[in-house]
Amino acid sequence: MRIISGKHKGRRITAPSKLPVRPTTDMAKEALFNILNNQYHISELKILDLFSGTGNLAFEFGSRGAKDITAVDAHFDCVKFIKKTSEELELSIIAIKSDVYKYLEKGATRSDLIFADPPYDFTTDQFGKIAEIIFDRDLLNEDGSLIIEHSKHTDLSQFPHYSHQRKYGSSVFSFFE
């Protein structure tokens, strides 16, 4: 994976092959950040990256100037890799090992942007539960967004607060506001 823009633009990061992840493709990531750059000043955002995996998106946010980033993943080696890499890149990313649902229920604070990249084999209800908890607990700041990445075979448009989606190859970003 590589960082597309910011102070670490072009830097390649190689995650250990043993990590159980599917990083967001560069094409999809670049398209997502083009959208976000038109809506937000990234350096001013509080970011919550759920199902963070390799930290791909957290590193991109950090490279682009975000100072308040929390990355949550249930896999110990993923969290260890995010901590190590964020220290090497001198990015202020807090990596937390936790079940995402439990973290949202008990530990999460309000954020401007919440990004979730759960396993693509989640059921529609599992995807919807992410949005449900976030909006029930009022975890988005005013004008904030939840973005859930999923496969093109999943439709999240039936859930409350759904706004729109963008497709990039086999990846889809569903936006909730």
C-alpha positions as CSV (number, residue, x, y, z in Angstrom):
1,M,0.0,0.0,0.0
2,R,1.1,3.6,-0.5
3,I,0.3,7.0,0.9
4,I,-1.2,9.1,-1.8
5,S,-0.8,12.6,-0.6
6,G,0.5,14.8,2.2
7,K,3.8,14.9,4.0
8,H,4.4,11.2,3.3
9,K,3.2,11.3,-0.3
10,G,4.4,8.3,-2.4
11,R,5.7,6.4,0.6
12,R,5.1,2.7,0.4
13,I,4.2,0.7,3.5
14,T,4.4,-3.0,3.5
15,A,2.2,-4.8,6.1
16,P,3.1,-8.3,7.3
17,S,1.5,-10.9,5.1
18,K,0.0,-12.7,8.1
19,L,-2.5,-9.9,8.8
20,P,-6.1,-10.9,8.0
21,V,-6.9,-7.8,5.9
22,R,-8.1,-6.4,2.6
23,P,-6.7,-2.9,2.3
24,T,-8.7,-0.3,0.4
25,T,-7.2,0.0,-3.1
26,D,-5.3,3.0,-4.1
27,M,-7.9,3.9,-6.7
28,A,-10.7,3.8,-4.2
29,K,-8.7,5.6,-1.6
30,E,-7.8,8.4,-3.9
31,A,-11.4,8.8,-5.1
32,L,-12.6,8.9,-1.4
33,F,-10.1,11.6,-0.5
34,N,-11.0,13.7,-3.5
35,I,-14.6,13.7,-2.1
36,L,-13.5,14.4,1.4
37,N,-11.1,17.2,0.4
38,N,-14.1,19.0,-1.2
39,Q,-16.1,18.8,2.0
40,Y,-13.6,19.1,4.8
41,H,-10.4,20.6,6.0
42,I,-8.8,17.3,6.9
43,S,-6.3,18.9,9.3
44,E,-9.2,20.0,11.5
45,L,-11.0,16.7,11.7
46,K,-11.3,14.2,14.5
47,I,-11.2,10.8,12.8
48,L,-12.3,7.4,13.9
49,D,-11.2,4.5,11.7
50,L,-13.1,1.3,12.5
51,F,-11.9,-2.2,11.4
52,S,-8.7,-0.4,10.7
53,G,-6.7,-3.4,9.5
54,T,-3.3,-2.2,8.2
55,G,-4.1,1.4,9.2
56,N,-4.1,2.3,5.5
57,L,-6.7,5.1,5.8
58,A,-5.5,6.3,9.2
59,F,-2.0,6.8,7.7
60,E,-3.5,8.7,4.8
61,F,-5.5,11.0,7.1
62,G,-2.3,11.5,9.2
63,S,-0.2,12.3,6.2
64,R,-2.8,14.9,5.1
65,G,-2.6,16.7,8.4
66,A,-5.2,15.1,10.7
67,K,-4.0,15.3,14.3
68,D,-6.7,13.4,16.1
69,I,-7.0,9.9,14.7
70,T,-8.2,6.8,16.5
71,A,-7.8,3.4,14.8
72,V,-9.7,0.4,16.2
73,D,-9.3,-3.2,15.2
74,A,-9.8,-6.5,17.0
75,H,-6.7,-8.2,15.7
76,F,-3.6,-7.8,18.0
77,D,-1.1,-7.9,15.1
78,C,-3.0,-5.2,13.2
79,V,-3.0,-2.8,16.2
80,K,0.7,-3.6,16.8
81,F,1.5,-2.8,13.1
82,I,-0.5,0.5,13.2
83,K,1.3,1.6,16.4
84,K,4.8,0.8,15.1
85,T,4.2,2.4,11.7
86,S,2.5,5.6,13.1
87,E,5.6,6.0,15.4
88,E,7.9,5.6,12.4
89,L,5.9,8.1,10.4
90,E,5.6,10.5,13.4
91,L,1.8,10.5,13.1
92,S,-0.5,11.0,16.0
93,I,-2.6,7.8,15.7
94,I,-4.1,6.1,18.7
95,A,-4.4,2.4,17.9
96,I,-6.9,0.4,20.1
97,K,-7.4,-3.3,20.2
98,S,-11.1,-3.9,20.6
99,D,-14.2,-5.4,19.2
100,V,-15.6,-2.5,17.2
101,Y,-19.2,-2.9,18.4
102,K,-18.0,-3.0,22.0
103,Y,-15.8,0.1,21.4
104,L,-18.7,2.0,19.9
105,E,-21.0,1.1,22.8
106,K,-18.6,1.9,25.6
107,G,-15.5,3.8,24.5
108,A,-16.1,5.9,21.5
109,T,-16.3,9.7,21.7
110,R,-17.8,12.1,19.1
111,S,-15.9,12.4,15.8
112,D,-16.2,14.5,12.7
113,L,-15.6,11.5,10.4
114,I,-16.1,7.9,11.1
115,F,-14.8,5.4,8.5
116,A,-15.7,1.7,8.8
117,D,-14.2,-1.0,6.6
118,P,-15.6,-4.3,8.0
119,P,-15.1,-7.6,6.3
120,Y,-17.0,-7.8,3.0
121,D,-18.7,-11.0,4.1
122,F,-20.6,-9.2,6.9
123,T,-24.3,-9.6,6.7
124,T,-26.4,-6.5,5.8
125,D,-27.6,-6.4,9.4
126,Q,-24.0,-6.4,10.7
127,F,-23.2,-3.4,8.4
128,G,-26.4,-1.7,9.5
129,K,-25.6,-2.2,13.2
130,I,-22.5,0.0,12.8
131,A,-24.6,2.9,11.6
132,E,-27.3,2.2,14.2
133,I,-24.9,2.4,17.2
134,I,-23.2,5.5,15.8
135,F,-26.4,7.4,15.4
136,D,-28.1,6.0,18.6
137,R,-25.1,7.1,20.6
138,D,-24.8,10.4,18.8
139,L,-21.1,9.8,17.9
140,L,-20.9,12.2,15.0
141,N,-20.2,15.9,15.5
142,E,-22.4,18.4,13.6
143,D,-21.9,18.1,9.9
144,G,-20.0,14.8,10.4
145,S,-20.2,11.7,8.3
146,L,-20.1,8.0,8.6
147,I,-18.6,6.2,5.6
148,I,-18.9,2.4,5.4
149,E,-16.8,0.6,2.8
150,H,-18.4,-2.6,1.4
151,S,-18.6,-4.8,-1.7
152,K,-20.8,-3.9,-4.7
153,H,-23.0,-6.8,-3.7
154,T,-24.2,-5.1,-0.5
155,D,-26.9,-2.5,-0.4
156,L,-27.1,-0.2,2.7
157,S,-29.6,2.3,1.3
158,Q,-32.5,1.0,3.5
159,F,-30.8,2.1,6.8
160,P,-31.6,5.4,8.5
161,H,-29.3,8.3,7.9
162,Y,-28.1,6.8,4.6
163,S,-27.3,9.6,2.2
164,H,-25.6,8.2,-1.0
165,Q,-22.9,5.9,-2.3
166,R,-20.0,6.0,-4.6
167,K,-18.7,2.9,-6.4
168,Y,-15.0,2.3,-7.4
169,G,-14.3,-1.0,-8.9
170,S,-15.6,-3.7,-6.6
171,S,-15.6,-1.3,-3.6
172,V,-18.5,0.9,-2.6
173,F,-18.5,3.7,0.0
174,S,-21.9,4.3,1.6
175,F,-22.2,7.8,3.2
176,F,-24.4,8.4,6.3
177,E,-25.2,11.8,7.7
